[in-house]
């Protein structure tokens, strides 16, 4: 791929939506596990991401992984090649364990930035390894790919119209690399930074976009949700699927199945395979009159930190072998596989406990029966002014980091660039959907998506916010050059 070539992020919207919505469930035929006699199961996911930064010649866009290779003396950039190997190593680890008689399972979440970036770099070893994991018939019984936002945007502070664009761009990228059939198998969604919106209108828009994009379920952080009476989830409830209710300021309601990621962000949980050993201490539960195994769900960065870079492979081997040898009466599963097992015994999505985003109980109490946008705005303003920890910024894996406070120099340009993009293209695309295949549209869309990347609001002021400002400058120039 030429470094200046645009990523495949748009142009096939109608085709992709059709194949996502009008399909059977091809992954059901790939189930190679049983829950008979099992007390519990565990589902582990690896999240992989490298942002796109304007750090090439004359501000050219390149993968941060390439940036690391180019500047090995900065920070931990010396880990560039170890990171690169982490992106491909499951293609070796999974077959190795299968050859030993194990039945390993893993879920993979790769950002669109990363998938594009390794292509830009010409790292065919990574791309081919991922293609094997996504397309090989045998691998389909062991590896589940999760969808995500293309540029690792944090949902609560992403402009609402762009939520669907982020989802669609990832679909385009994934299908371009691995084919339409592989995209059809993607059933679950992984939120960047596990950041779930709790503003009713943003959450409703997110769930609506996911449902319209063919997703069945989403992974959420346990502290980002609450029961409908405002109390935390019961301990046992964290190990079952739940039904997340999204009601907007006009009283419209949607729901989506969620699996609960427990305990926080420590990569040691997956790096040392804690989910497997936690599952060994759990029992089965009753759900809609049926006995179902508890499920421990976890996700961690697949490359960051010494544990994931160095300790995870051997820990994954050891856990897989212990499960093979029958220890603990547990099994490894992927998320969609677990839900398919529940389907098979007659447990439906409507049978799952109903939950909502954290702090919504307080909000709905304040709004009362007058569910309308003005009442919602007033209630949010009142509760925010009272303090007491009320916030509509959403919740993620960390409670000590704001993705909004102190970042007006990124957020204001981000909102403005998004608004200009939609003003320029929305009516045009509505009249002629083929416009999304044009270079002009895709150039503008690329900069809108990139500016929403979480990394520009994670590392504080300095180099990363400067990257964001340069991306905004380029995006504004693209839009200004259009007739």
N, C-alpha and C positions, 0 to 999 in steps of 0.2 A: 504494500500500500504506500503510495506517495504521501509524505507527511502533510501536504496541503489538502489532501482529499477529504471531503466531508464525510462524517460518519453516516451510516444509514439510519436516520432517525425519523423519517417521514416519507409520505408518498404512497403508502399502501393501506391507509387507514380502514377503508371499507372492506378490503379483502381480509385483513387481519382480524377485524371485529367479527366478520362472518365465520371465519374458521375457529375463532375462540368461543363463539356462542353456539354455533350449530355443529356440535360434535358429541360423540359418545365419550365415555371416560376410558381412554385407551390404557391408562395406567392400571386399571383393575386387573387386566389379564396378566400383568407382570408381578402380581403379589406372589411372593415365594416364602411367606411366613405364616404361622398360625398363632392364634391367641388362646387356643384350647389349653386349659390348665394353667395358664399364666396368670400370676397375681399382678404383675406390673410390667411396664415397658418404658423405654426411654428413646427420645428423638433428639439428635444433635444436629446443629447446623453450623456451618462455617461461613462467615461474612468476609468478603474480599472487596477492597476498594483502593483505587489510586485516583486522585483528582486530576483534572486537566488544568495545566497552568500556562500562562502566556510568557514562557521563559526561553523560547527559542529565538532565533535571529529575527530582529525587528518585531518582537512580541508574538512570534509564531506559537500556536497552541501545540503543546506536547504533553505526554504523560508525566506525572510526577515521578514515576518509576525511572523514566529516561533522565529526568532532572537529577535523581539520586545517582545514577551511573555517571553522569557528567560532572558531578561535584562530590566525589567520595570523601573529601575531607570535612564536609559540613555535617554536624550533628551525628545521627546514626545512619547517614547515607551509605556507609560501608556495608550495610545490610542489603543493598539493592539486589544482589544475586541470590542470597538466601530468601528474600521475599519472592523473587521470581520463581524459585524452586517450590516455594509453598503454594503458588498458584497452580502448579501442575502435578504435585506429588500424589494427589489422591488417585490419579490414573495408574499409578504403580502400586499404591498401598492396597486398594480395593481388590484387584486381581490376586495379589499375593495372599491375602487372607482367604479369598475364595478357594485358592489352591490348597489351603490348609484345612478345608472343610468348615470354615466359618461362614456366617451369613451377615457380613458387615452392612451397615446402613449409614448414610450421611445425606444431609440436605445442604445444598450449595446456593449461596446468594452472592452474585458478582455484579457490581455496578456496571452500567453502560460505559462510564468513563474508562474503567479498567479493561473491558473487552475491546473497546476502540483503541486504547493505548497500546496494548500488546500487539495489535495489528499494525499500528503506526511504527512500532519498533521493529517489525519484522520478526518477532519472536514466535516463529512457527512451531517451536517445540511446545510452547504453552497452548497456542491455539489448537493444535492437533490433539494434545492431551485432553483439553476441555471438550473437543468435538467427540472424542471417544467416550467420555463420561456422559455426554448429552445424547448421543445417537446409537451407541452400540446396544444391541438387543439385550445382551446379558446384563449390562450396566443398568438398564432401566429398572431392574428388580432390586437394585442396591442404592442408586443415586437419585435423589429428587432435586430438581432445580426449582428455586423460588424466584418469583418475580420481585422487582423492586423499582424504585425511581431511577431513571437513567443516570442522573448526575448527583445522586446521593443528597437530594434536597431534604430538609427537615419540614415535615408536613404542616405543622401549625403556623409557621411564618412564611409559607410558600403562597403566592397569590392563588386564590381558589381556581381560576380558570386554567392554571398551569398544572394542577394535580393530574388531570387526565392526559395532558401533553407529556408529562414525565413518564407516566405508565405506558403510553403509546410508543414513545421513543425507545424505551427498553424493549418492547415487543419487536419493533423493527430491527434493532441491533441484534437481538437474540436469534430471530428468524433468519437474518442475513448470514449469520455465522453457522447456525446449526440446522436450519430448515424449518418449514412450517409444521411438520409432524412433531418435532421436538417442542416447538412452542405450544402446540395443543396439549401437551402433557403437563404444562405448568399450571398447577392448581392453587398453590399457596403464595402468599405475599409477605415479604419481609420489609418492615418500615425502617428506613435509615435512622440510625441512632435510637431505634425503638421508640421514636418520638410520636406518640399518639395525640392528635388534636383533642381538646376537650371543649372548645367553642362549638356550640351545637351546629352552626352553619358550616363550619370547616369540616367537622367530623361527618356530617351528612353528605357533603360534597365528595369527601374521600370514599366513603362507603358506596355511594352512588357510582363513582368512577370505577371502583373495583368490581362492583356487580356487573356494570355494563361492559367491562373488559373480560368477563368470564371467570373471575376468581371465586373459589368456593370458601376459602378461609384465609385468615391473617394471623401472624404471630404478634402477640402484645406482651409488654412488660407488666408484671403483676401489680406494681404500684401505680400504673397508669389507668387502672380501672377500679370500679367499686360496685358493690351490689346496688340495686335500685333504691334501697333505703339509706344509702350513703355509707354503709359500713364496709370495712375491707372484706375481701373474699375470704370465705372460710378456708381453713387449711386444706381440707380434702378437695374443695372445689377447684383449687389451683391445678389439680392433676386430672381434670376432666375438661372436655371442650365446653365452651360457654357461647352464648349468643349475645353479641354486642349490639345494643340498641342505639340507633342514631336518630334523634328527632331534631328537626331544625326549628328556626324561629317562627315558621308558619304552621307548625304542628304536623308536618309530614314526617313519616317514620319509615326507616329501613333497618335491616339487621344483617349481620354477617357472622358466621362462625369464627371463633378465635381459639387458638391454643395459647396457653399461658406460659410465658417464660418466667421462671422463678428466680428469686434471690439476688438480682443485681447484675453487675457488669464484669465481675472478676473473671478474666480469661482462664484462670486455673480451673474453673468449674468444668469447662469442656477440655482444656488442655490436659488435665489429669483425670478426665472421664468421671467426674463426680456424679453426673446424671445416672450412669449405670449403677453405681454403688448406692445412690439414694433410692433408686427403684427397687433394689434388693430389700430395702426396709419397709416397703409399702405393700398394702394389700389391695385386693379388688374392691370395687364399689358397686352400688346399685344405681342404675340410671334407667328411668322409664320401665321399671320392673325387670330389667335385665342385669345380669352380672357382667361388669366390664372391668378390664384391667386399668389401674391408674397409669397415667402417662406423665413422665418427667420430661419437660421440653426445655432445651437450652440452645443458645446461640452465642458465638464468640467470634472476634476477629480471627481470621485464619492464619495471620502472619505476624501480627504485632506482638512484641515482647518475647523474652527468652523461653517462656513456657510453651507458647504456640510454635515458635520457630524450632525448638529443640526437643521438648519433652512430649509433645502431643503424639507423634507417630508411634512411639513405643507404648504409650498409655492406651492408644486406640487399639493396638495389637493385643495388649494384655486383656483389655475389657472384652474384645471380640472373642478371644480364646476362652475366657471364663464363661461367657454366655454359651458358646459352643459346647462346653463341658457340663452345662446344666447347673451351674452355680446360681443360687438365689431365685430360681424360678421366674426369671425375667427374659425379655427378648428386646432386641433392637428393632425399631420401626422408623419409618418416615411419616410425616404428618398426614399426608393424603392416604397413605396405606392404613394408618390407624382409623381414620374416618371411614374408609371403605369396609374395614372389618365391622365397625358399628352399623353401617348400612346393611351389611349381610345378616345381622341378627335382629334387624328391625328397629334400631335406635335411629331416629331422624333428627335433623337439625333443630326442629321445633321442640324437641325433648330436652335440649340443653338448658342449663340455668341462664336466666336473663341478667345481663350486667350492663353498665354504662361507663362512660369516661369519668375519671375522677373529678370531683367537685361539681358534677352536674346535679346531684341531689340538692345541694344548697341553692343552686341557680333555679331549678324548677320550683322549689319551695317559695322562693322570692317572687318568681313570675306568677305563680298561681294558675288560675284557669284562663287568664287572658294571654294566650300564646300568640304573640304577634311581634314583628321585628322591633317596634318601638318599646314594648314592654321588656323585651330581652335586653335591649341596649341600656335601658334605665336600671334594670336589675343588676347587670354586670357593673355599671358605674357605681351603684350603691354598695355592692358587696366588696368591690375593689377598694373603695374609700374607707371601709371599715377595717381594712387590713386583715388580720387573723389568718394570713396565709392564703387567702383566696386569689386565684390567678386563672386566666384563660390562655396562658402560654402553652398549655399541654403538659405532658409529662414524658420523661424518657428514662434511659438507664441511669442517669445521674440526677440528683436533686440539688447539686451545688453549682450548676452551670446554666446560665441563661443564654439562649440563642438570639436574644433581642437586646437586652440591656447593653448600652455602650457601642452598639453596632449600627447607628444611624447612617454612618458613612458607607455602609454596605446595603442596608435595608432600603433606604430611600432611593438610591439609584436602581436597586432591584425592582422595586414596585413601579418606578417610573418607566424603566425599560420594558417591563411586562405590559404595562398599560399602552405604551406606544405600539408595541408589537400587535396587540389585539385590535387596537384602533385601525392599524394599517391592514390587517389581514382577515379579521373575523368575517366581515360582510363579503369580502372577495371569495373566501373559501366556501362560505355558505352558498354562494351563487355558482361556484365552479370548484368542486373538491379537488380537481387535478392540480390546482395551484400548489398544493403541499409537495408536489414532486419537483417544483422549480428550485433552482439553485438559490434564488433570492430569498424565498421562504425559508429554506433550510439553513442558510447562513444566519438569518435573523433568529430563527428558533434556537440554533446551537448556542448563541450567546445568551439568550434568555435562560435556557436550561443551565448553562455553566455558571452563571452568576448566582444561581440558587444553591450551589454546592455547599454542604455544611462546613467543609474545611475552612472556608473563608471567615467563619464565625466561631471557630473552635480554639484557634491558637493565639487569640488576642490581636491587638493592633500591631502593625508592622508589615513584614513581607507579605503575609497572607491577605491582609486587607488591601495592600497595594496590588496584588494579583487581581483581586476583585475589581478594583477601580480600572485597571487596564482592560479587563474583559468588558466592563461596562462601556469604556471609551470605544472599543472596537465595535460593540453592538450598536451604539448610537451612530457610529459612522456608517455602518451597514444600512441602517434604517434611513439615515439622512440622504444616502446616495440613490434611494429608490424614488421613482417618479410619483 
